[in-house]
Amino acid sequence: MAAADSAVEARLAEHGLTVPEVAAPVASYVPARRGGSFVFTAGQLPLRDGKLPATGRVSDSGEPGTVDPATAQELAQQAALNTLAAVKSAIGNLDRVVRVVKATGFVSSAPEFTGQAGVLNGASQLYGLAFGEDGAHARSAVGVAVLPLDAPVEVELIVEVRD
């Protein structure tokens, strides 16, 4: 393990996952802000190398221009990795995370789609891989009409950290 890596990142690497560089904000905000013992992230889109792998509303319909729930779940995992990048940008090393406190996920949903919780399992499972029992968290999964850049999902995170 390289000196800059953390045990958290090593656990993710065992599953073929990498915490990316923090994504540049798409508007006027910072990716994460520490307040006392907590770090709050801004909502993170599922950007990979600065691009969205898919766009549109999540739906079971299979209609053109929609994103299926399985793909959306993978995108939620990517958005969760991006929240970890934001946390890392605020504290330097993910091993300083004591526990994941709360995750909030937004799913751009077709009107008939009610599987938001399943989509957000992609993020929740990622936190479990990264932090084990300390990855268990409270969560909200919210269906919305549209997200920035026509992203299918967005995830924000609150973690408790140690000095």
Solvent accessible surface area in square Angstrom, and as a share of the most:
residue,aa,sasa,rsa
1,M,163,0.73
2,A,65,0.51
3,A,113,0.87
4,A,85,0.66
5,D,60,0.31
6,S,2,0.01
7,A,41,0.32
8,V,5,0.03
9,E,22,0.10
10,A,34,0.27
11,R,93,0.34
12,L,0,0.00
13,A,63,0.49
14,E,139,0.62
15,H,106,0.47
16,G,69,0.66
17,L,31,0.15
18,T,105,0.61
19,V,14,0.08
20,P,45,0.28
21,E,157,0.71
22,V,55,0.32
23,A,24,0.19
24,A,81,0.63
25,P,54,0.34
26,V,71,0.41
27,A,71,0.55
28,S,116,0.75
29,Y,88,0.33
30,V,73,0.42
31,P,25,0.16
32,A,15,0.12
33,R,157,0.57
34,R,80,0.29
35,G,38,0.37
36,G,65,0.62
37,S,51,0.33
38,F,76,0.32
39,V,0,0.00
40,F,94,0.39
41,T,13,0.07
42,A,26,0.20
43,G,17,0.16
44,Q,9,0.04
45,L,12,0.06
46,P,0,0.00
47,L,24,0.12
48,R,105,0.38
49,D,150,0.78
50,G,64,0.62
51,K,149,0.63
52,L,34,0.17
53,P,64,0.40
54,A,27,0.21
55,T,66,0.39
56,G,6,0.06
57,R,94,0.34
58,V,0,0.00
59,S,2,0.01
60,D,107,0.56
61,S,56,0.36
62,G,69,0.67
63,E,107,0.48
64,P,136,0.85
65,G,65,0.62
66,T,44,0.25
67,V,8,0.05
68,D,69,0.36
69,P,40,0.25
70,A,68,0.53
71,T,46,0.27
72,A,0,0.00
73,Q,61,0.27
74,E,104,0.47
75,L,4,0.02
76,A,0,0.00
77,Q,52,0.23
78,Q,19,0.08
79,A,0,0.00
80,A,0,0.00
81,L,7,0.04
82,N,3,0.02
83,T,0,0.00
84,L,0,0.00
85,A,3,0.03
86,A,0,0.00
87,V,0,0.00
88,K,60,0.25
89,S,67,0.43
90,A,41,0.32
91,I,12,0.06
92,G,52,0.50
93,N,52,0.27
94,L,0,0.00
95,D,56,0.29
96,R,66,0.24
97,V,10,0.06
98,V,31,0.18
99,R,105,0.38
100,V,2,0.01
101,V,53,0.31
102,K,60,0.26
103,A,1,0.01
104,T,20,0.12
105,G,0,0.00
106,F,48,0.20
107,V,0,0.00
108,S,0,0.00
109,S,12,0.08
110,A,11,0.09
111,P,122,0.77
112,E,106,0.48
113,F,10,0.04
114,T,123,0.71
115,G,30,0.29
116,Q,26,0.11
117,A,56,0.44
118,G,34,0.32
119,V,1,0.01
120,L,0,0.00
121,N,54,0.27
122,G,5,0.04
123,A,0,0.00
124,S,25,0.16
125,Q,109,0.48
126,L,0,0.00
127,Y,0,0.00
128,G,30,0.29
129,L,62,0.31
130,A,0,0.00
131,F,18,0.07
132,G,42,0.40
133,E,166,0.74
134,D,69,0.36
135,G,1,0.01
136,A,80,0.62
137,H,45,0.20
138,A,61,0.47
139,R,74,0.27
140,S,38,0.25
141,A,37,0.29
142,V,59,0.34
143,G,39,0.38
144,V,41,0.24
145,A,62,0.48
146,V,97,0.56
147,L,18,0.09
148,P,65,0.41
149,L,105,0.52
150,D,64,0.33
151,A,0,0.00
152,P,0,0.00
153,V,0,0.00
154,E,26,0.12
155,V,0,0.00
156,E,61,0.27
157,L,1,0.01
158,I,48,0.24
159,V,0,0.00
160,E,41,0.18
161,V,5,0.03
162,R,122,0.44
163,D,144,0.74
